[in-house]
Amino acid sequence: MMRILIATDAFRPQVNGVVRSLESLAAELAKLGVETEFLTPADFRCVPLPTYREISLALASAGDVAKRLERGYDHIHIATEGTIGLAARACCLRRKRVFTTSYHTRFPEYIEARMGVPPLLTYGLLRYFHNAGSGVMVSTASLAEELSQRGFKRLMRWSRGVDQSIFHPGAAIPIDLPRPIFLYAGRLAVEKNIEAFLSLDLPGSKLVAGDGPERARLEVRFPQAHFAGLKTSAELAALYSSADVFVFPSRTDTFGLAVLEALACGLPVAAFPVQGPADIIGVSKAGALDNDLRAAALAALDISRDLAHRHAMAFTWENCARQFLDNVQAARAGAPARSEVLWARGVPAE
């Protein structure tokens, strides 16, 4: 049985797309006969992350990771670029261990939004981090093309899926709010651009599910919106199934797992025509993409819920796990992954 260690700074009790993706991956890899273990902040002494105290910053070192590797793993995958990711990278380089990484988050744009640091500098640091490995897993072809232009090497496709046993149209519940209900679900953080949604002149109600450092400020500034707080996956499925439109205002997500979950529940999506939602929706007409977010939200009201649901059914975690495993095996063999070969030929690696 293959044993894989995934080093990640993002894990429970955090609730976000990275955590859900990693947990879903591990569950599907187990079905393929692969044992997955995680190296997370729970394994280290931690301090709160400055400006975002909900996230723990692990005090990890390469020596700490080396001790963990004594348990014996066939492959190391580094999922994040935080302190655990840095320690795992240093350990693998020191021991000449093959490892892969994944690019989940647009930190350059996030850091610019929070601290004003130019993205060019941050991209240079990320390029240095990722290019040391045997492959960088990315969620879409458009992201791979962008990162390639920025000097990232050995880019591999690793898409995302949706748990269709949880996210489905049958989870609907009554919501005592004026219709139509426009829903946002996700972290309440500045980089998510939630004000672009809450500032819209829309009929009916605006419902916000999730928590984060921006929640208190947003509640004060937009008292007409309804803030439902942090929700479990099952509770989110119920909201998705019960709302009329899912509004995704982010311009910086690399994928947007919430978009896929909403579609699986039959909820049409309104978003900007940017990387992430544009990759998911494509030419399916399951969502409305427009630089005028209000126009997109109103247009999404006319989209068939059945169309939205059917489009999401093509995204499975089984396929994602197989992609991940193909990437790992290619990295271990020192060969290009299937997605790398297809991209080199100009063919989308779907």
Secondary structure, DSSP 8 states (H G I E B T S, - for coil): -EEEEEE-S--TT--SHHHHHHHHHHHHHHHTTEEEEEE-GGGS-EEEETTEEEEEEE---HHHHHHHHTT--SEEEE--SSHHHHHHHHHHHHHT--EEEE----HHHHHHHHH---HHHHHHHHHHHHTTSS-EEES-HHHHHHHHHTT--SEEE------TTTSSGGG-----S-SSEEEEES---GGG-HHHHHTS--SSEEEEE---TTHHHHHHH-TTSEEEE---HHHHHHHHHHSSEEEE--SS-SS-HHHHHHHHTT--EEE-SSTTHHHHHTTS-SEEE-SSHHHHHHHHTTS-HHHHHHHHTT--HHHHHHHHHHHHHHHHHT---HHHHHHHTT----
